[in-house]
Amino acid sequence: MAEGTESGSARPTGAPPPSATDAGTGTTGTGTTESADAYLQRRALKRGSAGWLLLTGLGVAYVVSGDYAGWNFGLAEGGFGGLAIATVLMGTMYACLVFSLAELSSILPTAGGGYGFARRALGTWGGFLTGTAILIEYVLAPAAISVFIGGYVESLGLFGLESGWPVYLVCFALFIGIHLWGVGEALRFSFVVTGIAVAALIVFCVGALGHFDAGSLDDIAVDGSALGSSSWLPLGLLGIWAAFPFGMWFFLGIEGVPLAAEETRNPAKTLPRAMALAIGILVLLALLTLLPAAGAAGSDAIKDADNPLVAALEAASGGDATTLSRIVNYAGLAGLVASFFSLIYAGSRQLFALSRAGYLPRFLSLTSRRKAPYLGLLVPGALGFGLAAFSGDGARMLNIAVFGASISYVLMSLSHIVLRRREPELPRPYRTPGGVVTSSVAFVLACSAVVATFLVDPKAAGIALTLYVVAVGYFTFYSRHHLVAAAPEEEFAALAAAEAELD
């Protein structure tokens, strides 16, 4: 087992580096013996590649495709009132979660993100279960979005292509190639594409508000048999709960910003600032999307649309395509590309951290000369392409990703509560406003979101649970016996255990 850490590697705030004697040597996944420094040097990311602006862009990029499609299916589950309430509640959950994660990322700014936080608070099992849930989200979501990109390419008639595996292959090959080129180049590309998508959302809002009619918001037929049904809640009170996963689409993925910690300048200050700005922008974009779209065309007209913003503009203009609807249509493709691209990044960093610590096969964390985790990019990319090519069911894959995300939110918010209670004196460069009250709100709403996924798509939730069982079997019988103490997240937890013994 390799132990120790390299000089200059990510280290918990205030933690002293281990001595060479403490580091020792260990056996790597190749079966040879090497020093701890050598082990980590082969698994080093490029430091200082991102500042607060690029990280803010990354946080928005994770999510922006959700403003263009997917959220509107919540209208079919709960009507406008149900989806609006669900969006407010899920927005509250994400805001509370983001501020909780901002504190945790200032304590432990490493590529492990949620896994590292849970590892300190909840032990190896908590770290593994959190990291696995995040990995499910970030492997399944790009696969789903590649299918949606294929649909956009076909509908726009680009190059005469139809949606199918050749389009998915180009997506994965092209954008993984940019990530392999370098993290700085990748984040700048993502920032530009995200800017285009956000600008088009603002243009859409201005155009749609010219046709806004408040009476169109609640035009879905009322189900009189549903408890508490009304024109505002046509499917009753249960419709609010069923709309939770779709309210999440306005924010899903922003929790991935801490995964960039080891490639960030001054992460203890930069990460909280970027996360706060990103969630503020996303709340505004959710408002600028939901109200104008439903008010311009009517909730009933867009509740089943694959492209709700375009459908809203065309319905408002009598069913004909307009210059504005074409612009928004192309911008929707840009939004999908931005989210696809950034989610690949997040998945590679979570896999990198879990592999570096031995939770997954260690060779997956090796980095290239350009400090990119090339196998961490290629392996999930191959899995995602395979899922997209053989399934083609983007909605189902995204529902599986939502389930994984919800599980991770429960565990990450719980980690904040546990660390605040158990280690109140732990140095915290940034402190969550409201403390454990904030993370407790996130915890309760995240638990509700987990249950809501069973209401919307029980099969997707069942598939996610099956994946969990397989992963737990691997951890139980193999990887928990081969963890790498030198990994920053593991070292941080070991320090806590040593301090507890001294106390």
C-alpha positions in Angstrom: 0.0 0.0 0.0 1.5 3.3 -1.0 1.6 6.0 1.6 2.7 9.6 1.9 2.3 12.5 -0.5 4.2 14.5 -3.1 5.6 17.9 -2.4 3.1 20.5 -3.3 0.2 18.1 -3.6 -3.3 19.1 -2.4 -3.4 19.1 1.4 -6.0 19.9 4.0 -5.9 23.4 5.4 -3.5 23.5 8.3 -2.3 19.9 7.9 1.5 19.4 8.1 3.2 17.3 5.4 4.2 13.8 6.5 7.9 13.1 6.8 9.8 10.8 4.4 9.9 8.3 7.2 6.1 8.5 7.7 5.6 8.2 3.9 7.2 4.8 3.5 6.8 2.8 0.4 4.1 0.5 -0.9 2.8 -1.8 -3.6 1.1 -0.2 -6.6 -1.6 -1.7 -8.8 1.2 -2.9 -11.1 2.5 -5.2 -8.5 5.8 -3.3 -8.2 7.0 -1.3 -5.2 7.5 2.5 -5.5 7.8 5.4 -3.2 4.8 7.4 -2.2 6.2 10.5 -3.9 6.6 8.6 -7.2 3.1 7.2 -6.9 1.5 10.6 -6.5 3.8 12.3 -9.1 2.3 10.0 -11.7 -1.1 11.2 -10.6 -0.7 14.9 -10.5 -3.1 17.5 -12.0 -2.1 20.8 -13.4 -2.3 23.5 -10.7 -3.4 27.0 -11.0 -5.3 26.5 -14.3 -8.6 28.2 -13.1 -9.6 31.3 -11.3 -13.0 32.3 -10.0 -14.4 33.4 -13.4 -13.7 30.1 -15.2 -15.0 28.2 -12.2 -18.2 30.3 -12.2 -18.6 29.5 -15.9 -18.0 25.8 -15.1 -20.7 25.8 -12.5 -23.2 27.3 -15.0 -22.0 25.0 -17.8 -22.9 21.9 -15.8 -26.5 23.0 -15.7 -27.3 25.3 -18.6 -28.7 22.5 -20.9 -31.4 21.9 -18.3 -32.8 25.4 -19.1 -33.3 24.4 -22.7 -35.0 21.0 -22.3 -36.3 18.5 -19.7 -37.7 20.8 -17.0 -41.0 21.2 -18.9 -41.9 17.5 -18.4 -42.5 18.6 -14.8 -45.6 20.5 -16.1 -47.1 17.1 -17.0 -46.4 15.8 -13.5 -47.6 18.8 -11.4 -48.9 21.6 -13.7 -47.4 25.0 -13.5 -48.0 25.5 -9.8 -46.6 22.1 -9.0 -43.4 22.7 -11.0 -43.0 26.2 -9.7 -43.2 25.1 -6.1 -40.9 22.2 -6.8 -38.4 24.5 -8.5 -38.4 26.9 -5.5 -37.9 24.0 -3.1 -35.2 22.4 -5.2 -33.6 25.8 -5.7 -33.5 26.2 -1.9 -32.0 22.7 -1.6 -29.2 23.5 -4.1 -28.5 26.9 -2.5 -28.2 25.4 0.9 -26.1 22.6 -0.5 -23.8 24.9 -2.4 -23.0 27.0 0.7 -22.4 23.9 2.7 -20.1 22.5 0.0 -18.3 25.9 -0.1 -17.3 25.5 3.5 -16.2 21.9 3.0 -14.2 22.7 -0.1 -12.3 25.4 1.8 -11.4 22.8 4.4 -10.4 20.1 2.0 -9.6 21.5 -1.5 -8.9 18.3 -3.4 -10.2 16.6 -6.6 -12.2 14.2 -4.4 -15.0 16.7 -3.8 -17.9 15.1 -2.1 -16.1 11.8 -1.6 -13.4 13.6 0.4 -15.9 15.4 2.6 -17.8 12.3 3.4 -14.6 10.3 3.9 -13.7 12.6 6.8 -17.2 12.8 8.3 -18.6 9.3 7.6 -15.6 7.0 7.2 -14.5 4.9 4.3 -18.0 3.5 3.6 -19.5 7.0 3.6 -16.7 8.2 1.3 -17.2 5.3 -1.1 -21.0 5.6 -1.2 -20.8 9.3 -1.8 -18.2 9.1 -4.5 -20.0 6.2 -6.3 -23.3 8.2 -6.3 -21.5 11.2 -7.8 -19.8 9.0 -10.4 -23.1 7.5 -11.4 -24.4 11.0 -12.0 -21.4 12.1 -14.1 -21.1 9.0 -16.2 -24.8 8.7 -17.0 -25.6 12.4 -17.6 -23.1 12.9 -20.5 -24.5 9.7 -22.2 -28.0 11.1 -21.9 -27.0 14.5 -23.2 -25.2 13.0 -26.2 -28.5 11.4 -27.2 -30.2 14.9 -26.9 -27.4 16.4 -29.0 -28.1 13.8 -31.6 -31.7 14.8 -31.6 -30.8 18.5 -32.0 -28.4 17.8 -34.9 -31.1 15.8 -36.7 -33.9 18.4 -36.1 -31.6 21.2 -37.3 -30.6 19.3 -40.4 -26.9 19.8 -39.7 -24.8 18.1 -42.4 -27.7 15.9 -43.2 -27.0 13.7 -40.1 -29.5 11.7 -38.2 -29.4 11.0 -34.5 -27.4 7.8 -33.9 -24.1 6.3 -32.8 -21.9 8.2 -35.3 -23.1 11.5 -33.8 -22.5 10.2 -30.3 -19.0 9.0 -31.2 -18.1 12.4 -32.6 -19.3 14.1 -29.4 -17.2 11.9 -27.1 -14.1 11.8 -29.3 -14.0 15.5 -30.1 -14.7 16.8 -26.6 -12.6 14.2 -24.7 -9.8 15.2 -27.1 -10.1 18.8 -26.0 -9.9 17.7 -22.3 -6.8 15.7 -23.1 -5.2 18.8 -24.6 -5.3 20.5 -21.2 -7.6 21.7 -18.5 -7.0 25.4 -19.1 -8.0 25.1 -22.7 -11.0 22.9 -21.8 -12.3 25.3 -19.3 -11.9 28.3 -21.6 -13.8 26.4 -24.4 -16.6 25.6 -21.9 -16.8 29.2 -20.8 -17.2 30.5 -24.3 -19.9 28.0 -25.3 -21.7 28.6 -22.0 -21.7 32.3 -22.6 -23.4 31.8 -26.0 -26.1 29.6 -24.4 -26.8 32.1 -21.5 -27.0 35.0 -23.9 -29.5 33.2 -26.0 -31.6 32.5 -22.9 -31.8 36.2 -22.2 -32.8 36.9 -25.8 -35.5 34.2 -25.5 -36.8 35.8 -22.3 -37.1 39.2 -24.0 -38.9 37.7 -27.0 -41.2 35.5 -25.0 -42.3 38.2 -22.6 -43.8 40.1 -25.5 -46.4 37.3 -25.7 -46.7 36.7 -22.0 -50.2 36.0 -20.7 -50.6 35.0 -17.0 -53.8 33.2 -17.8 -51.8 30.7 -19.9 -49.8 29.5 -17.0 -52.5 27.2 -15.5 -54.2 25.9 -18.6 -53.6 22.2 -18.0 -56.8 20.2 -17.4 -57.6 19.6 -13.7 -57.7 16.0 -12.4 -60.6 16.3 -10.0 -59.7 13.0 -8.3 -56.3 14.2 -7.1 -56.0 15.5 -3.5 -55.8 19.3 -3.4 -56.3 19.7 -7.2 -57.0 23.1 -8.7 -56.2 25.1 -11.8 -52.9 26.0 -10.1 -52.2 22.4 -9.0 -54.1 20.4 -11.7 -52.6 17.1 -10.4 -52.9 17.9 -6.8 -50.5 18.1 -3.9 -48.7 14.9 -4.9 -47.9 16.6 -8.2 -45.5 19.0 -6.4 -43.5 16.0 -5.1 -43.5 14.3 -8.5 -42.1 17.5 -10.1 -39.1 17.6 -7.8 -36.7 15.8 -10.3 -37.7 18.3 -13.0 -37.2 21.3 -10.7 -33.7 19.9 -10.1 -32.9 20.2 -13.8 -32.5 23.9 -13.4 -29.6 23.3 -11.0 -28.4 19.7 -11.5 -24.6 19.5 -11.6 -23.5 22.7 -9.9 -22.2 20.6 -7.0 -19.4 19.5 -9.3 -17.4 22.7 -8.9 -15.3 21.5 -6.0 -14.0 18.7 -8.2 -11.8 21.4 -9.8 -10.1 22.2 -6.5 -6.6 20.8 -7.3 -6.5 22.8 -10.6 -7.6 26.1 -9.0 -5.7 29.1 -7.9 -6.2 29.7 -4.1 -9.1 27.2 -3.9 -10.0 28.0 -0.3 -11.2 31.5 -1.4 -11.9 30.9 -5.1 -14.3 27.9 -4.8 -16.8 29.6 -2.4 -16.9 32.7 -4.5 -17.4 30.9 -7.7 -20.1 28.6 -6.3 -22.1 31.5 -4.8 -22.0 33.4 -8.1 -22.9 30.3 -10.1 -26.0 29.5 -8.0 -27.1 33.1 -8.2 -26.9 33.0 -12.0 -28.7 29.7 -12.2 -31.6 30.9 -10.0 -32.0 33.9 -12.3 -31.9 31.7 -15.4 -34.5 29.4 -14.0 -36.9 32.4 -13.4 -36.1 33.8 -16.9 -36.9 30.4 -18.5 -39.9 29.0 -16.6 -42.2 32.0 -16.4 -41.8 33.4 -20.0 -42.0 29.9 -21.7 -45.2 28.8 -19.9 -46.7 32.3 -20.1 -46.0 32.8 -23.8 -47.4 29.5 -25.1 -49.3 28.0 -22.2 -48.2 25.2 -20.0 -50.2 22.6 -21.9 -48.6 23.4 -25.2 -45.0 22.8 -24.0 -45.4 20.1 -21.3 -44.4 17.3 -23.7 -42.1 19.2 -26.0 -38.6 18.0 -26.6 -37.6 21.6 -27.3 -39.8 23.7 -25.0 -38.3 27.1 -25.7 -38.6 26.8 -29.4 -42.1 25.3 -29.0 -43.1 28.3 -26.9 -41.9 30.8 -29.4 -43.5 29.0 -32.3 -46.8 28.6 -30.5 -46.9 32.2 -29.6 -46.4 33.2 -33.2 -49.1 31.0 -34.5 -47.1 27.8 -35.1 -44.6 29.2 -37.5 -40.8 29.2 -37.1 -39.3 32.7 -36.6 -35.9 34.1 -36.7 -35.8 34.2 -32.9 -36.9 30.5 -32.6 -34.2 29.5 -35.0 -31.6 31.4 -32.9 -32.8 29.7 -29.7 -32.8 26.3 -31.4 -29.1 26.6 -32.3 -28.3 28.1 -28.9 -30.0 25.0 -27.4 -27.4 22.9 -29.1 -24.7 25.1 -27.6 -26.2 24.6 -24.1 -26.2 20.9 -24.5 -22.6 20.9 -25.7 -21.6 23.1 -22.7 -23.2 20.7 -20.2 -21.9 17.6 -22.0 -18.4 19.0 -22.0 -18.3 20.1 -18.4 -19.9 16.9 -17.1 -17.2 14.8 -18.8 -14.7 16.9 -16.8 -16.5 16.4 -13.5 -16.7 12.6 -14.1 -13.1 12.3 -14.9 -12.0 14.1 -11.7 -14.3 12.1 -9.4 -13.0 8.9 -11.0 -9.4 10.2 -10.7 -9.7 10.9 -7.0 -11.4 7.5 -6.2 -8.8 5.7 -8.2 -5.9 7.5 -6.7 -7.1 6.5 -3.2 -7.6 2.9 -4.2 -11.4 2.8 -4.2 -11.2 2.0 -7.9 -8.4 0.4 -9.9 -5.3 2.6 -9.4 -4.2 2.7 -13.0 -7.3 4.8 -13.8 -5.7 7.8 -12.0 -2.6 8.0 -14.1 -2.1 11.4 -15.7 -0.4 12.4 -19.0 2.4 14.8 -19.6 -0.2 17.6 -19.9 -1.5 16.5 -16.4 -4.8 15.2 -17.7 -6.2 12.0 -16.2 -6.4 10.3 -19.6 -7.8 7.0 -18.5 -10.2 8.8 -16.2 -11.5 10.6 -19.4 -11.3 7.6 -21.8 -12.9 4.9 -19.7 -16.1 6.8 -18.6 -16.3 8.2 -22.2 -16.3 4.7 -23.6 -18.9 3.6 -21.1 -21.0 6.7 -21.9 -20.8 6.1 -25.6 -21.7 2.5 -25.2 -24.8 3.3 -23.2 -25.9 6.0 -25.6 -25.3 3.8 -28.7 -27.0 0.7 -27.3 -29.8 2.3 -25.3 -30.7 5.6 -27.0 -33.0 6.4 -24.0 -31.7 9.7 -22.9 -34.6 10.4 -20.5 -34.1 7.1 -18.6 -30.3 7.6 -18.3 -30.8 11.1 -17.0 -33.3 9.9 -14.4 -30.7 7.4 -13.2 -28.2 10.3 -13.0 -30.7 12.3 -11.0 -31.1 9.4 -8.5 -27.4 9.1 -8.1 -27.1 12.9 -7.6 -29.9 12.9 -5.0 -28.2 10.2 -2.9 -24.9 12.2 -3.0 -26.7 15.3 -1.8 -28.1 13.5 1.2 -24.6 12.2 2.1 -22.8 15.5 1.4 -25.2 17.6 3.5 -25.0 15.0 6.3 -21.2 15.3 6.1 -21.4 19.1 6.8 -23.7 18.5 9.8 -21.4 15.8 11.2 -18.2 17.8 10.9 -19.8 20.9 12.4 -21.0 18.9 15.4 -18.0 16.6 15.8 -15.1 19.0 14.9 -16.2 22.5 15.6 -12.6 23.7 16.0 -11.6 22.5 12.5 -10.1 25.5 10.6 -12.7 26.8 8.2 -11.5 29.6 5.9 -15.1 29.9 4.8 -18.2 29.3 7.0 -21.6 28.4 5.7 -24.2 31.1 6.5 -26.7 29.6 8.9 -24.4 26.7 9.8 -26.0 23.3 10.4 -29.5 24.9 9.9 -28.6 25.5 6.2 -27.2 22.0 5.7 -30.1 20.4 7.5 -32.5 22.1 5.1 -30.5 20.6 2.2 -30.5 17.2 3.9 -34.3 17.1 4.4 -35.1 18.3 0.8 -32.5 15.9 -0.6 -34.2 12.9 1.1 -37.5 14.1 -0.4 -35.8 14.2 -3.8 -34.6 10.6 -3.5 -38.2 9.4 -2.8 -39.5 11.6 -5.7 -37.3 9.8 -8.2 -39.3 6.6 -7.4 -42.5 8.4 -8.1 -41.3 9.6 -11.6 -39.3 6.6 -12.8 -39.1 3.6 -10.5 -37.2 1.6 -13.2 -34.4 4.2 -13.3 -34.2 4.2 -9.5 -34.0 0.4 -9.6 -31.2 0.4 -12.1 -29.2 3.0 -10.1 -29.7 0.8 -7.0 -28.4 -2.2 -8.9 -25.3 -0.3 -9.9 -24.8 0.6 -6.3 -25.0 -3.1 -5.2 -22.4 -4.1 -7.8 -20.1 -1.3 -6.6 -20.6 -2.1 -3.0 -19.7 -5.8 -3.7 -16.4 -4.6 -5.3 -15.6 -2.4 -2.3 -16.6 -5.0 0.3 -14.5 -7.8 -1.1 -11.6 -6.0 -2.6 -10.9 -2.3 -2.7 -11.5 -1.4 1.0 -8.5 -3.7 1.7 -6.3 -1.8 -0.7 -6.8 1.9 0.0 -3.9 4.3 -0.5 -3.2 6.3 2.7 -1.1 8.8 0.7 -4.1 10.2 -1.2 -5.0 13.7 0.2 -8.5 12.7 1.2 -7.4 9.6 3.0 -4.5 11.5 4.7 -7.0 14.1 5.9 -9.2 11.4 7.5 -6.2 9.7 9.0 -5.2 13.0 10.7 -8.6 13.2 12.3 -8.3 9.6 13.6 -4.8 10.4 15.0 -6.0 13.5 16.7 -9.0 11.7 18.2 -6.6 9.0 19.7 -4.5 11.7 21.3 -7.5 13.4 22.8 
